[in-house]
Amino acid sequence: MTGAEFIKRLKEAKLLLPPLAGYTDYPYRRILTEFDAPFMCTEMISCEAVARGNPRTTRMLKKPDGAHMHGAQIFGDEPDTMAEAAQVIESMGFDYVDINMGCAVKALTQNGAGVSLMGEPIKAGEVVSSVVKSVSIPVTCKIRLGESRRELNAPELSMVLEDAGVAAITVHGRSGEKKFGEPVNYDMIKEVVETVSIPVVGNGGVFTGTDTVEMMKTGVDAVMPGRGLIGNPWIISELRSSLLGGAFSEPLLEERKATCIRHLMYLIDFSGEKDGVLTMRRVLPRYFMGAVHASDLRIRMTEISSKQDALSILDKLVQRDDQIIYLRD
């Protein structure tokens, strides 16, 4: 895929799915292919592990079939290693590579990766330039407003990234303190849009169609949901409906259950029953957000250890009128 093709498709779709550590694994991306996602991305992956050919990392890069464009997100701060990892990703048939400059997890930032790169614009430019020159597929970057509230440099850094050759930039509308509860700074996202000539994707606080409309007012070319995608592949239809001015109907309980079961089976097929069920412990409750007795459902999920345990819990979810209810023991 060329940069021009990527940009054309991005502007038409107006929707880019996120890389979510621990969630956008291969089994969930298999689910997402069923929902007509225009783009989807892997979890963030260490550039060093990719370059070394680490077997576990190679499994994380497995791609589901589908008509979507598939990206892989890498993190690191060493230009040559990042470039080497990007070349591996291109050789595996990915359509684009995304560079993580927004993760605030200490394990990354203390090594100069993630949002720490925002505090070193020259180095960030060197990393991006090295990656761009090493591959023929488009390179994108995901950033925040700044490394901290005191250092909000997203507009300035975006110019550096554009000069280095990125095809698009995703901006999370908060700084690197990782405070999900803080309001999204739409004004600063708009400032980034007005600063660069490449597409900008707005991220942060996008959970509903209404959120999508609000984000688009900043002038972004597309939106990226975040945590709202977890256990909710229907958000793809909801956001696309809002972008097109159409109507969206929430899925009924039986559809949620059927999709959740497929997800469980994909996890077990990929990781084995033990590890697959462990992952489903934190994912299943997200399929039924807002259910009556949801807190009891979350507690019960921490106790399951088998496929049958998970299926038994699903049997205790019922729908009465418009309300999903978890039938407690």
Protein Blocks (a to p, Z undefined) as FASTA:
>chain_A
ZZklmmmmmmmnopacdddehklgmklmmmmmmnopabdcdddddfklmmnopaklmmmm
pccedjbdcddddedjbfklmmmmmmmmmmnopabdcddfkbccfklmmnopajllmmmm
mlmmmmmmmmmmmpmbdcdddddfbfblklccklmmmmmmmmnopabdcddfbdfkopak
bccdfklmmmmmmmpmbdcddeehiabfklmmmmmmnopabdcdfklmgoplklmmmmmm
mmnopacddddfklmmmmmmmmmmmmmmmnojklmmmmmmmmmmmmmghiahklmmmmmm
mmgcbfklmmmmmmmpccehjbccdddZZ
